[in-house]
Every structure is written in C-alpha cells, then in structure tokens.
C-alpha cells in the first residue's frame, strides 16, 4: 500500500501547489485590476490637468496676441514721433543756417554803415569848409556890390 500513500502524498503536494498557484494568480489578477483602476484614475486626473493647462495656454496665447498688438501700436507711434523729431531737428538746422547768414548780413551792413558814416563825416567836414568859403565869397561879393 505504500505506493498508494506515496501517490496520495504527491497528489496532496500537487494540490497544495496548485492552490498556491491559484492564490498567486488571483493575487496577481487583483493587483492588475487595482493597477488598472489606478491607471484609469490617473488618466482622468491627467486629462483634467491637460484640459486646464490647455485652457490656460489658450488664455495666455490671447493675452500674448493682445500685448503683441499693443507693442505694434506703440512701435508705430514711436516711429511717427521719431520722424517728427527728425523733421524738427532738420528745420532747426535750416533755421540755424539762416540765422548764421542773417548774422553775416548784419555784420556786413554794420561794416558798410561804419564806412558810409565815415564818408558822411568827411563830406560834412568838406561841406563845412565849402560853406565857410561860400560865406566868405558871399561877403566878398556883397562888399564889392555894396549890398552888405
């Protein structure tokens, strides 16, 4: 009977091993289900985060477009102001050149006035001498004519 006992022992060991394998398989299945649920939950959380981040990114993109438009407008204003300043600067340079020419003209006129004033003074002196002579001549002629 011993072979039967040995066979029964081997069968019990095989049964015990099968039960352990079944338990291990059930445990692995339960673990896989738990992991699946965790992954599904994480997928949902990540999907929500992705949607939120996408909305935030869209908002930032709209803000960036608005700021870009504003910067373009400011840049155009600065360009216009720059042109105005350049125009004013060029006008001022022209006015300074004209003012320089006017100063030269005034200096020339003052020099001519000084020369003419000197000539006029000489003429006055000459005329004084001539009037003096004319006065003497008139007196002399009058004396000769007896009109005086």
Secondary structure, 3 states (H helix, E strand, C coil): CHHHHHHHHHHHHHHHHHHHHHHHHHHHHHHHHHHHHHHHHHHHHHHHHHHHHHHHHHHHHHHHHHHHHHHHHHHHHHHHHHHHHHHHHHHHHHHHHHHHHHHHHHHHHHHHHHHHHHHHHHHHHHHHHHHHHHHHHHHHHHHHHCCC
